[in-house]
Amino acid sequence: MKRFHIIIYTLLFATLGLSAQGYKIKLNAPDFPAKQVILAEYFTSRMVPKDTVELSITGKGTFSGEEAFEGGLYVLYFDANHYFDFMIGDDQEFEISVDSSDFANLTQFSGSENNRLFFDYKIFLSEKREEQEKNGEALTNAKNEADSAGIRKKIELLNEEMMHFSDQIIADHPDLFVSAFLKAMKEVRAPEEMIVGTAREKDSIQYVYYRDHYFDYFDVSSLRLLHTPLYEPKIKTYLNKVAYQHPDSLILVIDDLIEKSRADEALFRYMLITVFNNYAESKMMGMDKVYFHIAEKYYIPEATWSSPEFLEDLKKNFEKSKHIFIDNPAPNFVFKVLPKEHFLMAQMDTAIKKDPHIGNENFLYQIDASYTLLYFWEADCGHCKKSTPALYEVYQKYKDQGVKIIALHVINSVEGKETWIDFINEHELYDWINCWSPYDNEFRNHYNLTSFPQLFILDENKKIKAKSISTEQADKILENFLNK
């Protein structure tokens, strides 16, 4: 599949006002007299400057604007060694007092309950992490199993204490953004009573529960969460590691994510671009089906920010590719099969060697096989000269298990036929299906053939199970299919 890459974040989002009151954030930083300070907004993991202020000689200044911020996680940046994160929720008029000797513990907020709780949580977490580090060292140096068990119990209790602290903030302040943020960081765990059976069964139960409840604590439709470093890793981890990696399953997942993102125009734009690029860059076989689903259903009709030329190219590539997605029925076509005797006789008779009319016509779906390897190649192609004899060896390995190979030579000129005949005779490649299509090149369009060799694996019903694979990959895939 041709890969498409687009620049997605330049001029991507316009800030939408939450209220007519705007924002007013007073800053008291006596350690930074006459300093220019930047207020930046997170957009996923990137930081976007939103406002600046020149502090007075006493370190005072005010960020203000008539249009309120979206809200999320923000940064106050003094210099490369002095900056910290803070929150903006519905409370957009407050005061920050900083002490450069210890931003984490000595920064104070007046008029912002979000930040009071957020900084309390950060201080608590820092203290408990120090304790966990000590427990980790003690566990490494434990002298016996009894000591190790005791330390592991301490670690478990400390983890529970940290989770309880977070859960208490969420329970006591459900309407604050700090609660949505802390909730979004929670990990989903299957209830202990569900995890039964063998070790393999337990792993399966935990995975399925984790997959199905992955977004229980995370609001995909929250624009404020998009303005934190949490959002993008959460989405990409789900798409690439948590969701079942089959095109049809991923299409359902992506439809759900995109529909949820429609809660906000900017969020929809981000989500569509993110999933579109994710599958444009995928190296996994079959993911072109997901990519072109996104293109056809959403990107082509709704990506008004893209150029008409890009969208037109996208349409053309979809039309070329849509017939050969994994699990689609392979496009049927006619080809002419040449028997072994023709190749042997052509060594001695030039007229026979050039004759384009010899052979029996067959359709793809007439070939009865447990698996059919559809191999498009040409005798003059450098890669084909190496892969064709190697593929013939793979055929010898599996032919007694009902596997057949349709080796279609794509050059249909008289000169091309002569070169083909010579190659088959030189390597004695007689007992698979040697064929060509002297009167019709439509198969090139059906299979989007732009380079050679190209190898497809079809099941007994002629559904495409693998494509654009090497000989070595075909060997492994066939072994797996047949053993199954």
Secondary structure, DSSP 8 states (H G I E B T S, - for coil): --------STT------S-TT-EEEEEE-TTSTT-EEEEEEEETTEEEEEEEEE--TTSEEEEEESS----EEEEEEEETTEEEEEEESS--EEEEE--TT-HHHH-EEES-HHHHHHHHHHHHHHHHHHHHHHHHHHHHT--SHHHHHHHHHHHHHHHHHHHHHHHHHHHH-TTSHHHHHHHHT------GGG--SSHHHHHHHHHHHHHHTTTSS--TT-HHHHTSTTHHHHHHHIIIIIS--SHHHHHHHHHHHHHHHTTSHHHHHHHHHHHHHHHHS--STTTHHHHHHHIIIIIHHH-TTS-HHHHHHHHHHHHHHGGGSTTSB----EEEE--HHHHHHHTT-HHHHH-SS-SEEEEGGG---SEEEEEEE-TT-HHHHHHHHHHHHHHHHHGGGTEEEEEEE---SHHHHHHHHHHHHHHT--SSEEEE-TT--HHHHHTT--SS-EEEEE-TT-BEEEES--HHHHHHHHHHHHH-
